[in-house]
Amino acid sequence: MTRTLIALLVAMPVAAAAQPAPGRYCAPGLPDITVGPAPGTLGIDLMDCRGAVYVGGQVTAPHCYGISGAEVPYDTDLAVEPGGDLIHDGTRYRPQPPGRLCP
C-alpha cells in the first residue's frame, strides 16, 4: 500500500510555476516592473534584464544593466498572484492597460 501511494505521488504532474504576463505593472510611488515583450526580458528595480527565468516566486537573470551601465546577475523575489498581480519586496504591483504609464 505504501509503495503504491508513493508511486502515485511521484507520477502526479507538477503544476507549472505561474509566469507573469507581458506588460507594465505599477505600485504607488515605486518604479514600475516591465515584463517582455520579448521572452526573458524584464525591467525591475531600475535595471533592464535579459535571460530572466521565473521559478517558485523568484526571478533570476544572468544579465542585468543598471543606470551606470554595469552588467550584473540578479536574483530577487517576484510572485505572480492568481489575479495577475505581481508581489515584489512585499509590495503589490498591478498590471496596466497597454500603452498606459504608471500614475
C-alpha positions in Angstrom: 0.0 0.0 0.0 2.7 2.5 0.9 4.7 1.7 -2.3 1.5 2.3 -4.3 0.9 5.6 -2.7 4.5 6.8 -3.2 4.3 5.7 -6.9 1.1 7.6 -7.4 2.6 10.8 -5.8 5.7 10.6 -7.9 3.7 10.1 -11.0 1.4 13.1 -10.4 2.2 16.0 -12.7 3.7 19.1 -11.0 1.9 22.4 -11.7 4.0 24.8 -13.7 5.0 27.9 -12.0 2.9 30.9 -12.9 4.6 33.2 -15.4 3.9 36.9 -15.4 2.1 38.2 -18.5 4.0 40.7 -20.6 3.2 44.3 -19.8 3.8 47.1 -17.3 3.0 46.7 -13.6 2.6 49.6 -11.2 2.8 50.2 -7.4 2.1 53.7 -6.0 5.3 55.7 -5.6 7.7 53.0 -6.9 9.4 52.4 -10.2 7.4 50.1 -12.5 8.1 46.5 -13.4 8.0 45.7 -17.1 7.8 42.2 -18.4 8.6 41.5 -22.0 7.6 41.9 -24.7 10.4 39.5 -25.7 10.7 36.3 -23.7 13.2 36.6 -20.8 13.2 40.5 -20.8 12.4 42.2 -17.5 12.7 45.7 -16.1 12.9 45.6 -12.3 14.5 47.7 -9.6 15.7 50.3 -12.1 17.5 47.6 -14.1 17.0 46.1 -17.6 17.5 42.3 -17.6 17.9 39.6 -20.2 17.5 35.9 -19.8 15.1 36.2 -16.9 13.7 32.9 -15.6 10.8 32.7 -13.1 10.7 29.7 -10.7 8.8 29.4 -7.4 8.2 33.1 -6.7 11.8 34.1 -7.7 13.2 35.6 -10.8 16.8 35.1 -11.8 18.5 36.9 -14.7 22.2 36.4 -15.7 22.4 39.8 -17.5 21.0 43.0 -15.9 22.1 46.5 -16.6 21.7 49.3 -14.1 21.8 53.1 -14.6 25.6 53.1 -14.7 25.6 50.5 -17.5 27.3 47.9 -15.4 26.3 44.3 -16.2 25.4 42.2 -13.1 23.4 39.0 -12.5 20.3 39.5 -10.4 18.1 37.3 -8.2 15.0 38.5 -6.4 11.5 37.7 -5.3 8.7 38.1 -7.8 5.5 36.1 -7.3 2.5 36.0 -9.6 -0.8 36.2 -7.9 -3.9 34.3 -9.2 -5.4 37.5 -10.5 -2.3 38.5 -12.4 -0.8 41.0 -9.9 2.9 40.7 -9.0 4.3 40.7 -5.5 7.9 42.1 -5.2 9.6 43.1 -1.9 6.3 42.8 -0.1 4.5 45.2 -2.5 1.6 44.5 -4.9 2.2 45.7 -8.5 -1.0 45.8 -10.6 -1.0 45.3 -14.4 -1.7 48.4 -16.5 -3.6 48.5 -19.8 -1.3 48.5 -22.9 0.2 51.9 -23.5 -0.7 53.3 -20.1 2.1 54.7 -17.9 2.2 54.3 -14.1 0.4 57.0 -12.2 
